[in-house]
Amino acid sequence: MDFTFTPQQEALRAEFKEFFAEEEKRAPEGWTGGIEALFASDEGWVYHRSVAEKLAERGWLALPWPKEYGGKEHSYMEQLIFSEVKSYHRVPGADLWGPYIVAPSILEYGTEEIKREWLPRIARAEINWCQGWSEPNAGSDLASLTTRAVEDGDDYVINGQKTWTSGAHRADHIFLMARTDPNAPKHRGLTYFLSEMDRPGITVRPLLYMNRAHLYNEVYFDNLRIPKRNIVGPVNVGWYVTMAGINFERSMVGGVAEAKRDLEDLVEFCKQTRRDGQVLAKDPLVRQRLAEFAIEIEAGRQWAYNVSWLQSKNPMISGEPSASKYFITELTVRLANAGVEIMGLYGTLRTGSKWANLQGKFEALCQESLGITIAAGSTETMINLIAWMGLKLPRIR
Ligand SMILES: Cc1cc2nc3c(=O)[nH]c(=O)nc-3n(C[C@H](O)[C@H](O)[C@H](O)COP(=O)(O)OP(=O)(O)OC[C@H]3O[C@@H](n4cnc5c(N)ncnc54)[C@H](O)[C@@H]3O)c2cc1C
């Protein structure tokens, strides 16, 4: 791999830095930057939407897309730089799914009509998406999902239930997979639909997280009618449309940048906080833990760059992104726990308490980080993929 960035990429990084450093100053009180900050409070959501409009104005939500659909035709590496700088500054503004999962699927499989209808709206940040994939009995084995879609005139009629639907209570649109052919092998009978959330037949119920925050939901479809023109790709090919979406930039560089920032804050805290008559930064056990995380985060950063570089040569690589997901999410869990342990009992106080250290960031991270080891494919699924697709070991079903 060539580790140097081009002068144009460095210039773009500087432009992103200037913008996000400024936007970070506008964060609402107590903002910690995670998914809870985004979906749980109205202030967080208003902040997210206000940044989204600015990102859209600059064309930064569509960096790698073709120009004709509002994109800038940048490479995976420019997308990586954007994600890295944005995450380091803990600034929201990019819908978690529209530009990064829905748009790539549309670009790969959508008709010209679908591209022209949906892509500019995603680039302009007009749409807030949620992802209707997982079901109560279909998570790791997603292709076994049972939500049914039955053809009826110009529409399909959808019945079933999705679960763990992040941000569905904030979203105005959902992209979902439903079974259109129950007799076909499980991967070959699925279809990919787009729908407004305010269509009759959609009910959203909160699924409170273990800390009682409202981030996730159950979504029920009860004779929901979706017009055929809202299908992406051919009927019964939805699985492959879905896979095209998840092959977008998958380096996890955002997670690394967040971990780097969290570690920097923890280091500063340890330099300034005294315990038993000396600053924490002089405690050999604390120093050792911090130094170990610094090494791991740097290794994660190099790996993430490597994944993006490999993807710029071949977007379909599979073992390396799984290794990134596994390494960064598990590292985040350990970092969060280390932060809380170093802070002692104060570390367990939530955002909002006047006694919380670093605005309760590490307590929040402790809770959130467990979720990210499961969402978008669990740690065990990542290990299976590394073994099967990365190391070419025999597949075990
Ligand atoms: C915080 C969070 C946010 C989420 N957001 C969304 C969302 O917005 N939209 C959406 O559609 N889904 C979402 N999900 C769902 C997520 O994709 C699933 O939870 C995940 O795929 C795991 O599926 P499951 O929960 O059904 O667990 P299961 O698949 O039942 O797995 C249970 C356990 O068994 C392990 N396991 C399963 N199969 C194997 C195997 N073959 N080998 C070894 N171990 C195995 C798993 O790793 C896990 O530990 C979210 C989940 C979480 C936790």
The ligand as an SDF file (V2000), in Angstrom:
LIG
                    3D

 53 58  0  0  0  0  0  0  0  0999 V2000
  -27.6820   -1.7590   18.7480 C   0  0  0  0  0  0  0  0  0  0  0  0
  -28.2760   -2.4740   17.5760 C   0  0  0  0  0  0  0  0  0  0  0  0
  -28.7500   -1.7550   16.4910 C   0  0  0  0  0  0  0  0  0  0  0  0
  -29.3200   -2.4210   15.4060 C   0  0  0  0  0  0  0  0  0  0  0  0
  -29.8520   -1.6910   14.3730 N   0  0  0  0  0  0  0  0  0  0  0  0
  -30.4970   -2.3370   13.3510 C   0  0  0  0  0  0  0  0  0  0  0  0
  -31.1860   -1.6140   12.3380 C   0  0  0  0  0  0  0  0  0  0  0  0
  -31.2100   -0.3780   12.3430 O   0  0  0  0  0  0  0  0  0  0  0  0
  -31.8210   -2.2970   11.3700 N   0  0  0  0  0  0  0  0  0  0  0  0
  -31.8060   -3.6570   11.3100 C   0  0  0  0  0  0  0  0  0  0  0  0
  -32.3710   -4.2270   10.3690 O   0  0  0  0  0  0  0  0  0  0  0  0
  -31.1810   -4.3900   12.2890 N   0  0  0  0  0  0  0  0  0  0  0  0
  -30.5450   -3.7580   13.3070 C   0  0  0  0  0  0  0  0  0  0  0  0
  -29.9440   -4.4780   14.3170 N   0  0  0  0  0  0  0  0  0  0  0  0
  -30.0600   -5.9260   14.3080 C   0  0  0  0  0  0  0  0  0  0  0  0
  -28.7330   -6.6370   14.0850 C   0  0  0  0  0  0  0  0  0  0  0  0
  -28.3680   -6.6150   12.7230 O   0  0  0  0  0  0  0  0  0  0  0  0
  -28.9040   -8.0610   14.6360 C   0  0  0  0  0  0  0  0  0  0  0  0
  -29.1230   -7.9460   16.0270 O   0  0  0  0  0  0  0  0  0  0  0  0
  -27.6650   -8.8980   14.3930 C   0  0  0  0  0  0  0  0  0  0  0  0
  -27.5340   -9.2100   13.0290 O   0  0  0  0  0  0  0  0  0  0  0  0
  -27.7210  -10.2100   15.2150 C   0  0  0  0  0  0  0  0  0  0  0  0
  -28.9370  -10.8670   15.0170 O   0  0  0  0  0  0  0  0  0  0  0  0
  -29.8310  -11.3560   16.2480 P   0  0  0  0  0  0  0  0  0  0  0  0
  -29.9840  -10.2280   17.1970 O   0  0  0  0  0  0  0  0  0  0  0  0
  -31.0670  -11.9600   15.6730 O   0  0  0  0  0  0  0  0  0  0  0  0
  -28.9650  -12.4660   16.9780 O   0  0  0  0  0  0  0  0  0  0  0  0
  -28.8090  -13.9780   16.5060 P   0  0  0  0  0  0  0  0  0  0  0  0
  -28.5330  -14.0250   15.0510 O   0  0  0  0  0  0  0  0  0  0  0  0
  -29.9530  -14.7610   17.0360 O   0  0  0  0  0  0  0  0  0  0  0  0
  -27.4900  -14.3610   17.2820 O   0  0  0  0  0  0  0  0  0  0  0  0
  -27.4740  -14.6350   18.6930 C   0  0  0  0  0  0  0  0  0  0  0  0
  -26.0440  -14.9600   19.0740 C   0  0  0  0  0  0  0  0  0  0  0  0
  -25.5830  -16.1260   18.3660 O   0  0  0  0  0  0  0  0  0  0  0  0
  -24.4250  -15.8200   17.6160 C   0  0  0  0  0  0  0  0  0  0  0  0
  -24.4710  -16.5190   16.3350 N   0  0  0  0  0  0  0  0  0  0  0  0
  -25.4920  -16.5230   15.4400 C   0  0  0  0  0  0  0  0  0  0  0  0
  -25.1780  -17.2880   14.3750 N   0  0  0  0  0  0  0  0  0  0  0  0
  -23.9400  -17.7730   14.5920 C   0  0  0  0  0  0  0  0  0  0  0  0
  -23.0680  -18.6220   13.8510 C   0  0  0  0  0  0  0  0  0  0  0  0
  -23.4140  -19.1070   12.6660 N   0  0  0  0  0  0  0  0  0  0  0  0
  -21.8450  -18.9030   14.3880 N   0  0  0  0  0  0  0  0  0  0  0  0
  -21.4790  -18.4050   15.6030 C   0  0  0  0  0  0  0  0  0  0  0  0
  -22.2660  -17.6040   16.3560 N   0  0  0  0  0  0  0  0  0  0  0  0
  -23.4750  -17.2900   15.8540 C   0  0  0  0  0  0  0  0  0  0  0  0
  -24.4580  -14.3230   17.4010 C   0  0  0  0  0  0  0  0  0  0  0  0
  -23.1770  -13.7830   17.1930 O   0  0  0  0  0  0  0  0  0  0  0  0
  -25.0610  -13.8450   18.7210 C   0  0  0  0  0  0  0  0  0  0  0  0
  -24.0640  -13.7710   19.7060 O   0  0  0  0  0  0  0  0  0  0  0  0
  -29.3730   -3.8280   15.3940 C   0  0  0  0  0  0  0  0  0  0  0  0
  -28.8850   -4.5360   16.4960 C   0  0  0  0  0  0  0  0  0  0  0  0
  -28.3600   -3.8790   17.5860 C   0  0  0  0  0  0  0  0  0  0  0  0
  -27.8860   -4.6750   18.7640 C   0  0  0  0  0  0  0  0  0  0  0  0
  1  2  1  0
  2  3  1  0
  2 52  2  0
  3  4  2  0
  4  5  1  0
  4 50  1  0
  5  6  2  0
  6  7  1  0
  6 13  1  0
  7  8  2  0
  7  9  1  0
  9 10  1  0
 10 11  2  0
 10 12  1  0
 12 13  2  0
 13 14  1  0
 14 15  1  0
 14 50  1  0
 15 16  1  0
 16 17  1  0
 16 18  1  0
 18 19  1  0
 18 20  1  0
 20 21  1  0
 20 22  1  0
 22 23  1  0
 23 24  1  0
 24 25  2  0
 24 26  1  0
 24 27  1  0
 27 28  1  0
 28 29  2  0
 28 30  1  0
 28 31  1  0
 31 32  1  0
 32 33  1  0
 33 34  1  0
 33 48  1  0
 34 35  1  0
 35 36  1  0
 35 46  1  0
 36 37  1  0
 36 45  1  0
 37 38  2  0
 38 39  1  0
 39 40  1  0
 39 45  2  0
 40 41  1  0
 40 42  2  0
 42 43  1  0
 43 44  2  0
 44 45  1  0
 46 47  1  0
 46 48  1  0
 48 49  1  0
 50 51  2  0
 51 52  1  0
 52 53  1  0
M  END
$$$$
